[in-house]
């Protein structure tokens, strides 16, 4: 998944916070502020002596505004020069909270944001038209709704009646059905426009049982490709809002899983044919140095928090693409003043600087829980062998 596009001040420290944003029983926000206070005291400082006070205050101010998300959830914030650069909700809280100050945002936290991010268009349809709302699933409550509009087709013969006489009855029925179709076409035309202009990841359709099939039939191919019907919603009042919200969450979660599967399938295909993919940290460092990585593929335990990679260190130079396992390796790259940093931060720097994506999935059968899909390969690119989900697991773990 492509990481959020952020611009941070050159030379200024950047604070990244990932924490459990679940409120207490009484829906109080104080427990979240207490978690942040603990994280501030234990913050990992890279290149600075303390957390910049203006950044800490900006995070505190942001956390004082609740997300209003229901149930357990997490939150990622990035701050620099006293401003919040990113504030996003995660569908699940992290196992532990973490805060780090470095020269860039923490790419693994951004990977969690990218995995959660789904922009979807919700169509709440009835026979007169529809309510269309463009939403971002990972945004805090204040930013969740991007755009909303009502579409009315303007054709008012909406209800079938039963007057005496077969001919009159048929005429009324035909007029009503024609109105439904015209109104559905008006809705579909606006949906097609939004899909073309805003390119949502997902289009969710709910509402009247007669109007929904008509809207579906009138949509163009691009909208139908990302269309999912979700029962239980309505343009009018009276629906079970909690049950419908859960159904929307399920549809979004299914999409996120499918999106991951596409990347993982390509990764395993490329590994299986000795193609444009590598396995394990040693080979990943090699291709990161050469700017070959299109997508880093990580096991969830490798991403964290807690990240297994945070327990290891690498050596880096001023250039984010100069990284290795020893100072001698950096010296061979012409770096005389190498610094030792956490492996997750070093790898994240290289990912950000070559605009690579990160996909989080289950990669327990891959050495180090880490692999990469490449933009290109050549004779110097490490060759790999496919690993299965079962029999090769032990061999994979012993390969590095």
C-alpha positions as CSV (number, residue, x, y, z in Angstrom):
1,X,0.0,0.0,0.0
2,X,1.2,3.5,-0.8
3,X,2.1,5.4,2.3
4,X,0.4,8.7,3.1
5,X,2.0,11.6,1.3
6,X,3.6,13.8,3.9
7,X,5.8,16.8,3.7
8,X,7.9,17.5,6.8
9,X,10.4,20.3,7.5
10,X,13.9,19.6,6.4
11,X,16.3,19.4,9.3
12,X,13.5,19.5,12.0
13,X,12.8,16.5,14.2
14,X,9.6,14.6,13.5
15,X,7.5,13.0,16.3
16,X,5.5,9.9,15.5
17,X,3.0,8.5,18.0
18,X,1.0,5.3,17.7
19,X,-1.2,4.4,20.7
20,X,-4.4,2.8,21.9
21,X,-7.2,5.4,21.5
22,X,-9.9,3.3,23.1
23,X,-11.8,5.4,25.7
24,X,-12.6,4.3,29.2
25,X,-16.0,2.8,30.3
26,X,-17.5,6.2,30.9
27,X,-16.4,7.4,27.4
28,X,-13.8,9.6,29.1
29,X,-10.7,10.8,27.1
30,X,-8.5,11.2,30.1
31,X,-7.2,7.6,29.9
32,X,-5.8,8.3,26.4
33,X,-4.0,11.5,27.6
34,X,-2.5,9.4,30.4
35,X,-1.2,6.8,27.8
36,X,0.3,9.7,25.8
37,X,2.0,11.1,28.9
38,X,3.6,7.7,29.6
39,X,4.7,7.5,25.9
40,X,6.2,11.0,26.1
41,X,8.3,10.0,29.0
42,X,9.6,6.8,27.3
43,X,9.9,8.3,23.8
44,X,12.8,6.9,21.7
45,X,14.9,9.9,20.8
46,X,17.0,9.8,17.6
47,X,19.4,12.7,17.3
48,X,17.7,14.9,19.9
49,X,17.8,15.2,23.7
50,X,14.1,15.5,24.4
51,X,10.7,15.5,22.7
52,X,10.2,19.0,21.1
53,X,7.8,20.7,23.4
54,X,5.8,22.3,20.6
55,X,5.3,18.9,18.9
56,X,4.3,17.3,22.2
57,X,1.8,20.1,22.9
58,X,0.4,19.7,19.4
59,X,-0.2,15.9,20.0
60,X,-1.8,16.7,23.4
61,X,-4.2,19.2,21.8
62,X,-5.1,16.7,19.1
63,X,-5.7,13.9,21.6
64,X,-8.0,16.1,23.6
65,X,-10.3,16.0,20.7
66,X,-11.8,12.4,20.8
67,X,-12.2,10.3,17.6
68,X,-15.7,9.2,18.7
69,X,-14.9,5.9,17.1
70,X,-16.8,3.0,18.8
71,X,-15.0,0.1,20.5
72,X,-11.3,-0.6,20.6
73,X,-9.2,1.3,18.1
74,X,-5.8,2.9,17.7
75,X,-4.5,6.3,16.5
76,X,-1.4,7.5,14.7
77,X,-0.2,11.1,14.9
78,X,2.8,12.7,13.2
79,X,4.0,16.2,14.3
80,X,6.8,18.5,13.4
81,X,7.6,22.2,14.0
82,X,4.6,22.4,16.3
83,X,2.1,21.2,13.7
84,X,0.1,18.0,13.3
85,X,1.0,16.5,9.9
86,X,-1.1,13.4,10.2
87,X,-3.9,12.2,12.5
88,X,-5.6,8.9,11.6
89,X,-7.6,6.2,13.3
90,X,-6.7,2.5,13.2
91,X,-9.4,-0.2,13.3
92,X,-7.4,-2.1,16.0
93,X,-5.3,-0.7,18.8
94,X,-1.6,-1.5,18.8
95,X,-0.4,-4.2,21.2
96,X,1.7,-1.5,22.8
97,X,2.0,2.2,22.3
98,X,5.2,3.8,20.9
99,X,6.6,7.2,20.4
100,X,9.7,8.1,18.5
101,X,11.5,11.3,17.4
102,X,13.7,11.0,14.3
103,X,14.5,12.9,11.1
104,X,11.5,11.4,9.3
105,X,8.1,9.9,10.2
106,X,8.2,6.3,11.3
107,X,7.4,4.4,8.1
108,X,6.0,1.4,9.9
109,X,3.4,3.5,11.7
110,X,2.5,5.0,8.3
111,X,2.1,1.5,7.0
112,X,-0.6,0.9,9.6
113,X,-2.3,4.0,8.4
114,X,-2.1,3.0,4.8
115,X,-3.5,-0.4,5.6
116,X,-6.5,1.2,7.4
117,X,-7.1,3.9,4.7
118,X,-10.2,3.2,2.6
119,X,-12.1,5.9,0.8
120,X,-15.6,4.8,0.0
121,X,-18.7,6.2,-1.6
122,X,-21.9,5.3,0.2
123,X,-25.1,5.3,-1.8
124,X,-28.3,5.3,0.3
125,X,-30.9,4.7,-2.4
126,X,-34.7,5.0,-2.6
127,X,-37.1,5.3,-5.4
128,X,-36.9,9.1,-5.6
129,X,-33.1,9.3,-5.7
130,X,-30.2,8.8,-3.2
131,X,-28.0,10.3,-0.6
132,X,-24.3,10.1,-1.7
133,X,-21.6,10.4,0.9
134,X,-17.9,10.2,0.3
135,X,-16.0,9.0,3.4
136,X,-12.6,8.1,4.7
137,X,-12.6,5.0,6.9
138,X,-9.4,5.9,8.8
139,X,-10.1,9.6,9.5
140,X,-11.1,10.9,12.9
141,X,-14.8,11.7,13.4
142,X,-14.4,15.4,12.4
143,X,-12.9,14.4,9.0
144,X,-14.7,11.2,8.3
145,X,-17.2,12.7,6.0
146,X,-15.5,14.2,2.9
147,X,-18.5,15.1,0.9
148,X,-22.3,14.5,1.0
149,X,-25.1,15.3,-1.5
150,X,-28.7,14.5,-2.2
151,X,-29.7,13.4,-5.7
152,X,-33.4,13.5,-6.7
153,X,-34.4,12.3,-10.1
154,X,-37.4,14.6,-10.3
155,X,-39.8,11.9,-11.5
156,X,-42.7,11.8,-9.0
157,X,-44.9,8.8,-10.1
158,X,-43.3,6.7,-7.4
159,X,-46.1,4.5,-5.9
160,X,-48.1,1.8,-7.5
161,X,-51.8,2.1,-6.7
162,X,-54.7,-0.3,-7.3
163,X,-57.5,1.6,-9.1
164,X,-60.4,-0.4,-10.7
165,X,-59.8,-1.8,-14.2
166,X,-56.9,-3.8,-15.5
167,X,-55.8,-1.2,-18.1
168,X,-55.7,1.7,-15.7
169,X,-53.8,-0.4,-13.2
170,X,-51.2,-1.3,-15.8
171,X,-50.7,2.3,-16.8
172,X,-50.1,3.4,-13.3
173,X,-47.7,0.6,-12.7
174,X,-45.8,1.4,-15.8
175,X,-45.5,5.1,-14.9
176,X,-44.2,4.2,-11.5
177,X,-41.6,1.8,-12.8
178,X,-40.5,4.3,-15.4
179,X,-40.1,6.9,-12.7
180,X,-38.0,4.6,-10.6
181,X,-35.7,3.8,-13.6
182,X,-35.3,7.4,-14.5
183,X,-34.5,8.4,-10.9
184,X,-32.0,5.5,-10.7
185,X,-30.3,6.6,-13.9
186,X,-29.9,10.1,-12.4
187,X,-28.3,8.6,-9.3
188,X,-26.0,6.4,-11.4
189,X,-24.9,9.3,-13.5
190,X,-23.8,11.2,-10.4
191,X,-22.1,8.1,-9.0
192,X,-20.2,7.6,-12.2
193,X,-19.0,11.2,-12.1
194,X,-17.8,10.9,-8.5
195,X,-16.0,7.6,-9.3
196,X,-14.3,9.1,-12.3
197,X,-13.3,12.3,-10.4
198,X,-12.5,11.1,-6.9
199,X,-11.6,7.4,-7.6
200,X,-12.9,5.9,-4.3
201,X,-11.6,2.5,-3.4
202,X,-15.1,1.2,-2.8
203,X,-18.7,2.0,-3.6
204,X,-21.2,0.7,-1.1
205,X,-24.9,0.5,-2.1
206,X,-27.8,0.2,0.3
207,X,-31.5,1.1,0.6
208,X,-34.8,0.3,-1.2
209,X,-34.9,-3.3,-2.5
210,X,-36.4,-2.1,-5.8
211,X,-34.2,0.9,-6.4
212,X,-30.8,-0.8,-5.7
213,X,-30.9,-3.2,-8.7
214,X,-32.0,-0.3,-10.9
215,X,-29.0,1.8,-9.8
216,X,-26.6,-1.1,-10.2
217,X,-27.9,-1.7,-13.8
218,X,-27.4,1.9,-14.7
219,X,-23.8,2.3,-13.4
220,X,-20.9,2.1,-15.8
221,X,-18.3,-0.6,-15.7
222,X,-15.8,1.3,-13.6
223,X,-18.3,1.9,-10.7
224,X,-19.6,-1.7,-10.9
225,X,-16.1,-3.1,-10.5
226,X,-15.8,-1.6,-7.0
227,X,-19.5,-1.9,-6.0
228,X,-20.6,-3.9,-3.0
229,X,-24.2,-4.1,-1.7
230,X,-24.6,-3.7,2.0
231,X,-28.0,-4.5,3.5
232,X,-29.7,-2.6,6.3
233,X,-29.3,1.0,5.3
234,X,-31.8,3.6,4.2
235,X,-32.1,7.1,3.0
236,X,-34.9,7.7,5.5
237,X,-34.9,7.4,9.3
238,X,-35.7,4.3,11.2
239,X,-32.8,1.9,10.4
240,X,-30.7,0.1,13.0
241,X,-27.8,2.5,12.8
242,X,-25.5,0.4,14.9
243,X,-26.1,-2.8,12.8
244,X,-25.7,-0.9,9.6
245,X,-22.4,0.7,10.7
246,X,-21.1,-2.8,11.6
247,X,-22.1,-4.0,8.1
248,X,-20.2,-1.1,6.5
249,X,-17.2,-1.9,8.7
250,X,-17.3,-5.5,7.6
251,X,-17.4,-4.5,3.9
252,X,-14.4,-2.2,4.4
253,X,-12.5,-4.9,6.3
254,X,-13.2,-7.4,3.4
255,X,-11.8,-4.8,0.9
256,X,-8.7,-4.3,3.0
257,X,-8.1,-8.0,3.1
258,X,-8.5,-8.4,-0.6
259,X,-6.2,-5.5,-1.2
260,X,-3.5,-7.2,0.8
261,X,-4.0,-10.5,-1.0
262,X,-3.4,-8.9,-4.4
263,X,0.1,-7.7,-3.2
264,X,0.9,-11.0,-1.5
265,X,-0.1,-13.0,-4.5
266,X,2.2,-11.0,-6.7
267,X,5.0,-11.3,-4.2
268,X,4.7,-15.1,-4.0
269,X,4.4,-15.4,-7.7
270,X,7.6,-13.4,-8.3
271,X,9.5,-15.4,-5.6
272,X,8.3,-18.6,-7.2
273,X,9.7,-17.8,-10.6
274,X,12.9,-16.2,-9.3
275,X,11.4,-12.9,-10.5
276,X,11.2,-9.4,-9.1
277,X,11.1,-10.2,-5.4
278,X,13.5,-10.9,-2.5
279,X,13.2,-12.5,0.9
280,X,14.8,-11.7,4.3
281,X,16.6,-8.7,5.7
282,X,20.0,-9.2,4.0
283,X,18.6,-9.3,0.5
284,X,16.1,-6.5,1.3
285,X,18.9,-4.2,2.4
286,X,20.7,-4.9,-0.9
287,X,17.7,-3.9,-3.0
288,X,16.8,-1.0,-0.7
289,X,20.3,0.5,-1.2
290,X,19.8,0.3,-5.0
291,X,16.4,1.9,-5.0
292,X,14.7,-1.2,-6.5
293,X,11.9,-1.6,-4.0
294,X,8.3,-1.0,-5.1
295,X,6.6,-2.7,-2.1
296,X,8.0,-3.9,1.2
297,X,6.0,-6.9,2.4
298,X,6.1,-7.3,6.2
299,X,4.7,-9.8,8.7
300,X,2.4,-8.0,11.2
301,X,4.8,-9.0,14.0
302,X,7.7,-7.4,12.1
303,X,5.8,-4.1,11.8
304,X,4.5,-4.0,15.4
305,X,4.4,-2.2,17.6
306,X,6.2,-4.0,19.2
307,X,8.3,-4.5,16.1
308,X,10.7,-7.5,16.1
309,X,13.1,-5.3,14.0
310,X,13.2,-2.7,16.7
311,X,15.2,-5.2,18.7
312,X,18.0,-5.2,16.1
313,X,20.2,-2.4,14.9
314,X,21.6,-1.3,11.5
315,X,24.2,1.2,10.5
316,X,23.2,4.2,8.3
317,X,24.8,7.2,6.6
318,X,23.4,10.7,6.0
319,X,21.8,9.4,2.7
320,X,18.8,7.2,3.6
321,X,19.8,4.6,1.0
322,X,23.2,4.0,2.7
323,X,22.4,1.3,5.2
324,X,24.0,-2.0,6.3
325,X,24.5,-4.4,9.1
326,X,28.1,-3.3,10.1
327,X,30.2,-0.1,10.0
328,X,32.6,-1.9,7.6
329,X,29.7,-2.4,5.2
330,X,29.0,1.4,5.3
331,X,32.7,2.1,4.9
332,X,32.6,0.1,1.7
333,X,29.9,2.4,0.5
334,X,32.1,5.4,1.2
335,X,30.5,6.4,4.5
336,X,33.0,7.3,7.2
337,X,30.6,8.6,9.9
338,X,28.0,5.8,10.2
339,X,25.4,5.9,13.0
340,X,23.8,2.9,14.7
341,X,20.0,3.0,14.8
342,X,17.0,0.7,15.2
343,X,16.6,-1.6,12.2
344,X,12.9,-0.6,11.8
345,X,13.8,3.1,11.6
346,X,16.7,2.5,9.2
347,X,14.6,0.4,6.8
348,X,11.7,2.9,7.1
349,X,14.0,5.8,6.0
350,X,15.0,3.9,2.9
351,X,11.4,3.0,2.1
352,X,10.3,6.6,2.4
353,X,13.2,8.0,0.3
354,X,12.4,5.7,-2.7
355,X,8.6,6.2,-2.4
356,X,8.0,2.5,-1.9
357,X,4.8,1.1,-0.4
358,X,4.4,-1.2,2.6
359,X,1.9,-4.1,2.8
360,X,1.3,-5.8,6.2
361,X,0.3,-9.4,6.1
362,X,1.0,-12.9,7.5
363,X,4.6,-13.8,6.4
364,X,5.6,-16.2,9.1
365,X,7.1,-18.6,6.5
366,X,9.5,-15.9,5.2
367,X,12.9,-15.3,6.8
368,X,12.8,-12.2,9.1
369,X,9.1,-11.8,8.3
370,X,10.2,-9.4,5.5
371,X,10.3,-9.4,1.7
372,X,10.1,-7.0,-1.2
373,X,8.5,-6.7,-4.6
374,X,10.8,-4.9,-6.9
375,X,10.5,-2.2,-9.6
376,X,13.1,-3.9,-11.7
377,X,15.8,-6.6,-11.4
378,X,19.1,-7.3,-13.1
379,X,22.0,-9.8,-12.8
380,X,23.1,-8.3,-9.5
381,X,19.7,-8.8,-7.9
382,X,19.6,-11.6,-5.3
383,X,17.9,-14.8,-6.6
384,X,15.3,-16.4,-4.4
385,X,13.6,-19.7,-3.9
386,X,9.9,-20.1,-3.2
387,X,8.8,-21.0,0.4
388,X,5.6,-22.8,1.1
389,X,3.3,-22.1,4.0
390,X,4.2,-25.4,5.8
391,X,7.2,-27.6,5.0
392,X,9.7,-24.9,4.2
393,X,9.0,-22.8,7.3
394,X,11.8,-24.2,9.4
395,X,14.2,-23.9,6.5
396,X,13.1,-20.3,6.0
397,X,13.8,-19.4,9.6
398,X,17.2,-20.9,9.4
399,X,18.2,-19.3,6.1
400,X,19.6,-16.2,7.7
